[in-house]
Amino acid sequence: MSSPNPVKKIRTATAVSVTVGLIFFAFTVLAQPETQAVFKHFTTRNGMLSNSVYSFEPGRNGLFWVASGVGLQRFDGYGFENWNQPENPTDERFFGANQVFEDSNGNVWVFNMVRHFVFPAHSNKYIKVNTDSITGSDITNFALPVMEKDGRVWCFHSNSGFSGYNIQTLKNDKFIPLKFKNEVNETRLSYPFIGVDENGAAWISQDFEDSSYIIRFKPDEEILKLSLPVNKFGRLKGFIPIGNNRFLFLSTAYSAIYSGLDFSQPEKVLSTKNIPGNFIRGLPYEILKLNNKGSIIFPGEKGIYEFSPVFEKLQLYISSEEVKTNLSRQFMFVINEDQWGNIWIGRDASDGLLMFFPKKLKFDLHPAPPEYFNLVYSLAVGIDGRLFAANFQKGLNVFDEQGNWQKYIELPKSEHDLNPSISTMNFVGENYLVMKSLFCKLFVLNTDNDKVRDISNLIPQNVMSQKNVFDAVFFKSGENELQFTHGDYILNFESKAGEFNVTIIDSLKNGKKISALTYTKNSTPYIGTEDGCYLKEGENWVFIEGTENYYIKYLTTD
């Protein structure tokens, strides 16, 4: 099958030369081409089984699973392949597909309102899931996939509990009951919100007549359940984990950020309007990986909304009005971003599968005084939304979150009475901006008062002796720690109670200047140099074959 990219790919620039102003980019993606946003529709005319899409999930090899009330299809971005044949020829050949989930073994699980099916790995024929082992359990058939953990696909049954589908035996062999108050109508289907945090815990919210419930689920831990009265908190439609035990709280009464599960006071109120709307439909969301990386998009009352974790702001991403298409949560089941940045929307509005590609980020030229501004060497954004731009042989230019120039901050002079050129900078904690210059000067800016402190004397003398080191990189290794490079050294910067410390933690010891640094998930360091990559094995750095003669400027790991 072909690759699922029905629109052309774009490239992003890796370096920008700016002379008299800063090209400041807004974090709102423009979904409109020059005239009006155009959605590409895939419908029954293109081979879909139905024009209503209930689930649209990425599978292996860049393909997608499309679930509708008529069945399951595999989609490559251009055409649809029907997956509706039973392994047993005597079984019925028609089944609706409300939810689909592909596990790590390659089994494809399909759930509808009545039955559960699975396509075993490497087979395009389904079998019915055996639930004999939990026959006595009080379980509703409607299942929503939550996560895969410990060899099972875990599903939430909105009115009864969690069940585990074994990815080896292909049986439903585990059930964990969950009971609500007597006020809950057991026959009423509730479409909950489901999100999973960075620690692998699922957070589920659903609203009933008088109360909204928040449920925390991890298969090996006790289930936590909280009740929030509707007359105080509104109907809770979404409880999205945003990291560090913080949540985006979306109710019909207000939208806010909460820290932990203390609901006595929100950390920050984002809106007092009914952003998610009163619809019974569940609230899908997507964390963007390409355009506006890290932002969260979800459907609401007036269209698709975006929450920016950088600025902690909630705004319309694309409105129903501007595109002449009802993008409210009333009709939407699915919103996904693919590996090329295309946004896919599955709805129950009889208009098929929708796709659009957001335009590039919006760029505006915001002037800065020319005596302070020239080539931009590095950028950093503070928690208050201010942008700090470091320039060639000049200090820092500060812009507010709208891109307006605010002030110029002078830096201590370096050799030959010149302002240092800050080649890299990053934040430690919320208010200390650590900056390293081309010639191994190290500064810290306290953003509470914009005072600069020269801490170059903390760098060991043998490191300082390496001159003409133009590459540098900061790697955030902890809330109050940064690792950075100079020459063939890797150093650690630590902040504690307003005091700073710099120590050597490693060296390549061959004179090659380190230009890039990253770590794998198991904390194995990789470095890039002017002539290739190295991997740390035990006490030794091992050169990675095939990277010779490459000047490595950036490294990242999956």
Secondary structure, DSSP 8 states (H G I E B T S, - for coil): ---S--S------S----SSEEEEEEEEE----SSS---EEE-GGGT-S-S--SEEEE-GGG-EEEEETTEEEEE-SS-EEEE-EESSTTS-S----SEEEE-TTS-EEEE-SS-EEEE-TT-SEEEE-B-GGGTTS---S--EEEEEETTEEEEEETTTEEEEEETTT-BEEEEEE----TTS-TTS----EEEE-TTS-EEEEEE-SSEEEEEEE-TTS--EEEEEEHHHH--EEEEEEEETTEEEEEESS-EEEEETT-TTS-SEEEESS-SS-S-SS----EE-SSTTTT-EEEE-SSEEEEEETTTTEEEEEEEHHHHTS--STTTEEEEEE-TTS-EEEEESSSS-EEEE----EEEEEEE--TTT--SEEEEEE-TTS-EEEEETTS-EEEE-TTS-EEEEE-----GGG----EEEEEEETTTEEEEEETTS-EEEEETTTTEEEE-GGGS-HHHHT--------EEEEETTEEEEEETTEEEEEEEETTEEEEEEEEE--SS--EEEEEE-TT--EEEEETTEEEEEETTEEEE-TT-TT---------
